[in-house]
């Protein structure tokens, strides 16, 4: 029986860790989680915000996820979108999901991220 979602992993190109840290920590406000030593040598970064974890793994033949994406629930979505824009991120609002406010953004390597709040 599945009881919870532990994490979502996205891919990133080799050498992108500093850009990922700047975005996921400084822009999104997440905390970097140290990777276990056996996994750290593979590169990439892990991030957490509360119970939500995103893992960014290095992929040699990287292609950004432009359709597939994690949906991240937020509170104060208008203020959160303003935070991202103030830090240089592009925010694209979408009103197609009933009962929610939501927007999309891309991380620095082009992965799609969805941010939503029930209304």
Sine and cosine of phi, psi and omega as CSV:
sin_phi,cos_phi,sin_psi,cos_psi,sin_omega,cos_omega
0.00,0.00,0.75,-0.66,0.06,-1.00
-0.99,0.16,0.74,-0.67,-0.05,-1.00
-0.91,-0.42,-0.34,0.94,-0.02,-1.00
-0.20,-0.98,0.28,-0.96,0.15,-0.99
-1.00,-0.08,0.88,-0.48,-0.06,-1.00
-0.98,0.22,-0.73,0.68,0.01,-1.00
-0.26,-0.96,0.22,-0.98,0.14,-0.99
-0.87,-0.50,0.70,-0.71,0.06,-1.00
-0.94,-0.35,0.75,-0.66,0.12,-0.99
-0.91,-0.41,0.35,-0.94,0.02,-1.00
-0.99,-0.12,0.35,-0.94,0.04,-1.00
-0.49,-0.87,0.43,-0.90,-0.01,-1.00
-0.98,0.22,0.38,-0.92,0.06,-1.00
-0.82,0.57,0.63,-0.77,0.07,-1.00
0.99,0.17,0.18,0.98,-0.07,-1.00
-0.99,-0.15,0.08,1.00,-0.11,-0.99
-0.84,0.55,-0.67,0.75,-0.02,-1.00
-0.92,0.40,-0.63,0.77,0.07,-1.00
-0.90,0.43,-0.63,0.77,0.03,-1.00
-0.90,0.43,-0.70,0.71,0.03,-1.00
-0.87,0.49,-0.70,0.72,-0.01,-1.00
-0.87,0.48,-0.64,0.77,-0.03,-1.00
-0.97,0.24,-0.82,0.57,-0.12,-0.99
-0.94,0.35,-0.52,0.85,0.03,-1.00
-1.00,0.01,-0.84,0.55,-0.12,-0.99
-0.97,0.26,-0.62,0.78,-0.04,-1.00
-1.00,0.04,-0.80,0.60,-0.06,-1.00
-0.99,0.14,-0.35,0.94,0.02,-1.00
0.99,0.11,0.34,0.94,0.03,-1.00
-0.99,0.11,0.16,-0.99,0.05,-1.00
-0.92,-0.38,0.70,-0.71,0.07,-1.00
-0.97,0.26,0.68,-0.73,0.03,-1.00
-0.95,-0.30,0.81,-0.59,0.02,-1.00
-0.88,0.48,0.70,-0.71,0.06,-1.00
-0.98,0.18,0.53,-0.85,0.10,-0.99
-0.85,0.52,0.57,-0.82,-0.08,-1.00
-0.79,0.62,-0.64,0.77,-0.01,-1.00
-0.91,0.42,-0.45,0.89,0.02,-1.00
-1.00,-0.10,-0.43,0.90,-0.06,-1.00
-0.88,0.48,-0.55,0.83,-0.04,-1.00
-0.94,0.35,-0.18,0.98,0.08,-1.00
-0.99,0.17,-0.19,0.98,-0.06,-1.00
1.00,0.07,-0.07,-1.00,-0.01,-1.00
1.00,0.01,-0.02,-1.00,-0.06,-1.00
-0.56,-0.83,0.48,-0.88,0.11,-0.99
-0.88,-0.48,0.62,-0.78,-0.02,-1.00
-0.73,-0.69,0.45,-0.90,-0.02,-1.00
-0.64,-0.77,0.57,-0.82,0.19,-0.98
-0.64,-0.77,0.96,-0.28,-0.11,-0.99
0.88,0.48,-0.79,-0.61,-0.01,-1.00
-1.00,0.05,-0.05,1.00,-0.05,-1.00
-1.00,0.03,0.78,-0.62,0.07,-1.00
-0.83,-0.55,0.70,-0.72,0.15,-0.99
-0.85,-0.52,0.77,-0.64,0.05,-1.00
-0.93,-0.36,0.74,-0.68,0.06,-1.00
-0.92,-0.38,0.93,-0.37,-0.02,-1.00
-0.97,-0.23,0.58,-0.82,-0.02,-1.00
-0.98,0.18,0.73,-0.68,0.00,-1.00
-0.76,-0.66,0.86,-0.52,-0.06,-1.00
-0.85,0.53,-0.73,0.69,-0.02,-1.00
-0.99,-0.16,0.84,0.54,-0.14,-0.99
-0.91,0.42,0.69,-0.73,0.20,-0.98
-0.70,-0.72,0.81,-0.59,-0.04,-1.00
-0.89,0.46,0.58,-0.81,0.09,-1.00
-0.98,0.19,0.96,-0.26,-0.07,-1.00
-0.99,-0.12,-0.37,0.93,0.04,-1.00
-0.93,-0.37,-0.82,0.58,0.06,-1.00
-0.89,0.45,0.61,-0.79,-0.07,-1.00
-0.23,-0.97,0.42,-0.91,0.20,-0.98
-0.99,0.15,0.58,-0.82,0.11,-0.99
-0.97,-0.23,0.91,-0.41,-0.09,-1.00
-0.96,-0.27,0.89,-0.45,0.00,-1.00
-0.98,0.19,0.73,-0.69,-0.02,-1.00
-0.78,-0.62,0.26,-0.97,0.17,-0.99
-0.91,-0.41,0.52,-0.85,-0.03,-1.00
0.89,0.45,0.79,0.61,-0.15,-0.99
-0.87,0.50,-0.59,0.81,0.01,-1.00
-0.90,0.44,-0.71,0.70,0.03,-1.00
-0.92,0.40,-0.60,0.80,0.00,-1.00
-0.92,0.39,-0.67,0.74,0.06,-1.00
-0.88,0.47,-0.66,0.75,0.03,-1.00
-0.89,0.46,-0.62,0.79,0.05,-1.00
-0.87,0.50,-0.73,0.68,-0.01,-1.00
-0.89,0.46,-0.72,0.70,-0.01,-1.00
-0.90,0.44,-0.63,0.78,0.01,-1.00
-0.90,0.43,-0.39,0.92,0.00,-1.00
-0.98,-0.20,0.25,0.97,0.14,-0.99
1.00,-0.04,0.07,1.00,0.01,-1.00
-1.00,0.08,0.56,-0.83,0.07,-1.00
-1.00,0.04,0.73,-0.69,-0.01,-1.00
-0.88,-0.48,0.77,-0.64,0.02,-1.00
-0.85,-0.52,0.93,-0.36,-0.02,-1.00
-0.97,0.24,0.53,-0.85,0.03,-1.00
-0.61,-0.79,0.84,-0.55,-0.05,-1.00
-0.97,-0.23,0.28,0.96,-0.12,-0.99
-0.98,0.19,-0.20,0.98,-0.03,-1.00
-0.99,-0.16,0.95,-0.31,-0.02,-1.00
-0.84,0.54,0.62,-0.79,0.07,-1.00
0.98,0.20,0.16,0.99,-0.04,-1.00
-0.63,-0.77,0.50,-0.86,0.32,-0.95
-0.99,-0.17,0.65,-0.76,0.03,-1.00
-0.42,-0.91,0.39,-0.92,0.11,-0.99
-0.56,-0.83,0.28,-0.96,0.05,-1.00
-0.90,-0.44,0.48,-0.88,0.12,-0.99
-0.58,-0.81,0.25,-0.97,0.07,-1.00
-0.88,-0.47,0.64,-0.77,0.10,-1.00
-0.96,0.27,0.08,-1.00,-0.11,-0.99
-0.92,0.39,-0.19,0.98,0.06,-1.00
-0.96,-0.29,0.11,0.99,0.12,-0.99
0.99,-0.15,0.04,1.00,0.05,-1.00
-0.94,0.34,0.67,-0.74,0.01,-1.00
-0.99,0.16,0.70,-0.71,0.06,-1.00
-0.78,-0.62,0.69,-0.72,0.06,-1.00
-0.94,-0.33,0.70,-0.72,0.03,-1.00
-0.85,-0.52,0.79,-0.62,-0.05,-1.00
-0.60,-0.80,0.44,-0.90,0.04,-1.00
-0.64,-0.77,0.79,-0.61,0.09,-1.00
-0.89,0.46,0.55,-0.84,0.06,-1.00
-0.88,-0.47,0.00,0.00,0.00,0.00
